[in-house]
């Protein structure tokens, strides 16, 4: 029995009427929903959907929209840089056990399939593990070399793995690399010019929505959905794409992060150039 299943069973045994569940494994979570529903307990899927058995509600950022946005941002950048039609990019997806990763992949596919660029190769990163992404990217650098004009990575961890592989291989200059999550490490890479973009997803937006939905379900009310996903009424929020051009406004002026945490050591000078103090 997984730790998440133990925790899930525990809160139901304690009398919970609504459980907010961020599935570690989207497929395995289906059994948890069935257990809850057999005891008249409502389930809110949080961040990651549960495709196989509908939860009572789903609250998240728009993962397919995220994939589309980071890839389209890269496509637009390649065009602006004069990269010729028909050139190639690598695609690093998230974990195949995570339904959210599948949605991000679908969005990336949509943007790339409708662009002038081709996907040289693509990889599903088990457990979203950066070392796995780094190992795969290293092999593709050997295989394709300068044919790689950009890399669409589904999150910041896999982006960091790809960037580490390119640096280890002596790639200079680095092609643009996408990301998602706006982690401190990847914000630093954007500031330094090593990563092209990421996605800012302030957790309080989704957390507050999930809490409100939970209270409505407890009161016997029907929460308002803005869409439906996997036969589940859903609220999906649209996040912002962050590049060096807007990182000051989106991340620092908005209070999501502070210069004291991000602009440390070797990144201080680059922060100053972007007006981040």
C-alpha positions in Angstrom: 0.0 0.0 0.0 1.4 3.4 -1.0 1.9 6.2 1.5 -0.7 8.3 -0.3 -3.3 5.4 0.0 -2.5 5.1 3.7 -3.0 8.8 4.2 -6.2 8.7 2.1 -7.7 5.8 4.1 -6.7 7.5 7.3 -8.6 10.8 6.6 -11.7 8.8 5.5 -11.5 6.7 8.7 -11.4 10.0 10.7 -14.7 11.1 9.2 -13.7 13.4 6.3 -16.6 14.1 4.0 -14.5 15.7 1.3 -10.9 14.8 0.3 -8.6 17.0 -1.8 -6.3 14.6 -3.7 -3.2 15.5 -5.6 -2.5 12.1 -7.2 1.0 10.8 -7.1 -0.1 8.2 -9.8 -3.1 9.2 -11.8 -4.1 5.6 -12.6 -3.7 4.3 -9.1 -5.8 7.2 -7.8 -8.8 5.8 -9.6 -9.1 3.1 -6.9 -9.0 5.8 -4.2 -11.9 7.6 -5.8 -13.9 4.4 -5.8 -13.1 3.8 -2.2 -14.3 7.3 -1.3 -17.5 7.1 -3.3 -18.4 3.8 -1.7 -18.5 5.6 1.6 -20.2 8.8 0.3 -17.1 10.8 0.5 -16.4 13.5 -2.2 -13.1 13.8 -4.0 -11.5 16.9 -5.4 -8.7 16.1 -7.8 -6.0 18.8 -7.3 -3.4 19.7 -9.9 -3.4 16.3 -11.6 -6.6 14.8 -13.1 -7.8 11.3 -12.5 -8.9 10.0 -16.0 -10.1 6.5 -15.3 -12.8 7.3 -12.6 -14.4 10.7 -12.5 -13.7 12.7 -9.3 -16.4 15.0 -8.0 -14.4 18.1 -9.1 -11.0 19.0 -10.6 -9.1 22.2 -9.8 -5.8 22.9 -11.6 -4.0 25.2 -13.9 -4.7 24.4 -17.6 -2.0 21.8 -18.2 -2.8 21.5 -21.9 -2.7 25.2 -22.2 0.6 25.3 -20.4 2.2 22.9 -22.9 0.8 24.9 -25.8 2.0 28.2 -24.3 5.6 27.2 -23.6 6.0 25.5 -27.0 4.3 28.4 -28.9 6.5 30.8 -27.1 9.6 28.9 -28.2 8.3 28.7 -31.8 7.7 32.4 -31.9 11.2 33.0 -30.5 12.8 30.7 -33.1 11.0 32.6 -35.9 12.1 36.0 -34.5 15.7 34.7 -34.4 15.5 33.8 -38.1 15.6 30.0 -37.6 14.6 28.5 -41.0 11.5 26.5 -41.5 12.1 22.7 -41.3 14.7 23.0 -38.6 14.4 20.7 -35.6 13.6 20.7 -31.8 13.7 18.1 -29.1 10.7 17.4 -26.9 11.1 16.2 -23.3 7.7 15.2 -21.8 6.9 14.5 -18.1 6.1 11.2 -16.5 3.9 8.7 -18.3 2.2 7.9 -15.0 1.1 11.5 -14.6 -2.1 12.5 -16.4 -1.1 16.1 -16.2 2.1 15.3 -18.1 -0.1 13.8 -20.8 -2.1 17.0 -21.1 1.1 19.2 -21.2 2.4 16.9 -23.9 -0.8 17.3 -25.9 -0.5 21.0 -25.8 3.2 20.9 -26.8 2.2 18.6 -29.7 -0.5 21.0 -30.9 1.9 23.9 -31.0 4.8 22.1 -32.6 2.6 20.2 -35.1 1.2 23.6 -36.3 4.6 25.2 -36.6 7.2 25.3 -39.3 9.6 23.2 -37.2 10.0 19.4 -36.8 10.4 17.3 -33.7 13.7 15.5 -34.0 13.0 13.2 -31.1 10.8 12.9 -28.0 11.1 11.4 -24.6 8.7 10.6 -21.7 10.6 11.2 -18.4 9.7 8.6 -15.8 8.9 10.3 -12.5 9.9 13.6 -14.0 13.4 12.8 -12.9 16.0 15.4 -14.1 18.8 12.8 -14.3 16.8 10.7 -16.8 16.1 13.8 -18.9 19.8 14.7 -18.8 20.9 11.2 -19.8 18.4 11.2 -22.7 19.3 14.7 -23.8 23.0 13.8 -23.8 22.4 11.0 -26.3 20.4 13.3 -28.5 23.1 15.9 -28.5 25.5 13.2 -29.8 23.0 12.1 -32.3 21.8 15.4 -33.7 24.4 18.0 -32.6 23.8 21.4 -34.2 20.5 20.3 -35.7 18.9 21.0 -32.3 17.6 24.5 -32.6 15.5 24.4 -29.4 14.2 22.1 -26.7 10.7 22.0 -25.4 10.9 20.6 -21.8 7.7 20.0 -19.9 8.9 21.3 -16.6 11.8 23.1 -15.0 13.4 19.9 -13.7 13.6 18.3 -17.1 14.8 21.6 -18.6 17.6 21.7 -16.1 18.6 18.2 -17.0 18.7 19.2 -20.7 20.7 22.3 -20.0 23.2 20.3 -17.9 23.6 17.8 -20.7 24.3 20.6 -23.2 26.8 22.3 -20.9 28.6 19.0 -20.3 28.8 18.5 -24.1 30.3 22.0 -24.6 27.3 23.3 -26.6 27.8 27.0 -27.1 25.6 29.0 -27.5 22.8 27.1 -25.8 19.6 26.7 -27.9 16.5 28.0 -26.2 14.9 25.6 -23.6 11.4 25.9 -22.2 10.3 25.0 -18.7 7.3 25.1 -16.3 6.9 25.8 -12.6 9.1 28.8 -12.0 11.4 27.1 -9.5 14.2 29.3 -8.1 16.9 27.3 -9.8 15.2 27.8 -13.2 14.4 31.5 -12.6 18.2 31.8 -12.1 18.8 30.0 -15.4 16.5 32.4 -17.2 18.2 35.4 -15.6 21.6 34.0 -16.6 20.3 33.4 -20.2 20.6 29.6 -20.0 16.9 28.8 -20.1 14.4 30.6 -22.3 11.0 30.4 -20.5 9.0 28.9 -17.7 5.5 29.1 -16.4 4.5 31.0 -13.2 1.9 29.0 -11.2 1.3 30.7 -7.9 0.0 27.8 -5.8 -2.4 29.9 -3.7 -4.6 30.4 -6.7 -5.5 26.8 -7.1 -5.3 26.1 -3.3 -7.9 28.8 -2.6 -10.2 27.5 -5.3 -9.9 23.9 -4.0 -10.7 25.1 -0.5 -13.8 27.0 -1.7 -15.0 24.0 -3.7 -14.5 21.7 -0.7 -16.6 24.0 1.5 -19.3 24.1 -1.1 -19.4 20.3 -1.3 -19.5 20.0 2.5 -22.5 22.3 2.5 -24.2 20.2 -0.2 -23.9 22.8 -2.9 -22.8 22.4 -6.5 -19.6 24.2 -7.3 -19.5 26.2 -10.5 -17.4 24.5 -13.2 -15.9 26.4 -16.1 -15.2 23.3 -18.2 -15.3 19.5 -18.0 -12.2 17.2 -18.2 -12.3 13.4 -18.1 -16.1 13.6 -17.3 -15.3 15.7 -14.2 -16.5 19.3 -13.6 -13.4 21.5 -13.5 -12.0 24.9 -12.9 -8.8 25.5 -14.9 -6.7 28.6 -14.4 -4.5 30.1 -17.1 -0.9 30.9 -15.9 1.7 33.3 -17.3 4.7 32.4 -19.5 7.8 34.0 -18.1 10.9 35.0 -20.1 13.8 37.3 -19.3 11.7 40.1 -20.9 8.9 39.9 -18.3 10.5 38.1 -15.4 10.8 41.3 -13.3 7.1 42.1 -13.6 5.7 38.6 -13.4 7.9 37.2 -10.6 9.5 40.0 -8.6 7.2 43.0 -8.9 4.2 40.7 -8.2 5.8 39.4 -5.0 6.0 35.7 -6.1 9.7 35.7 -5.4 12.3 38.1 -4.0 15.6 39.2 -5.3 17.1 38.2 -1.9 16.2 34.5 -2.7 17.0 34.4 -6.4 19.7 37.0 -7.1 22.4 35.3 -5.1 26.1 34.9 -5.8 26.8 34.6 -9.5 23.3 35.7 -10.5 23.5 39.1 -8.8 25.0 40.9 -11.8 22.6 39.4 -14.3 19.7 40.4 -12.0 21.0 44.0 -11.9 21.0 44.1 -15.7 17.3 43.2 -15.7 16.6 45.8 -13.1 15.9 43.2 -10.4 17.1 44.4 -7.1 
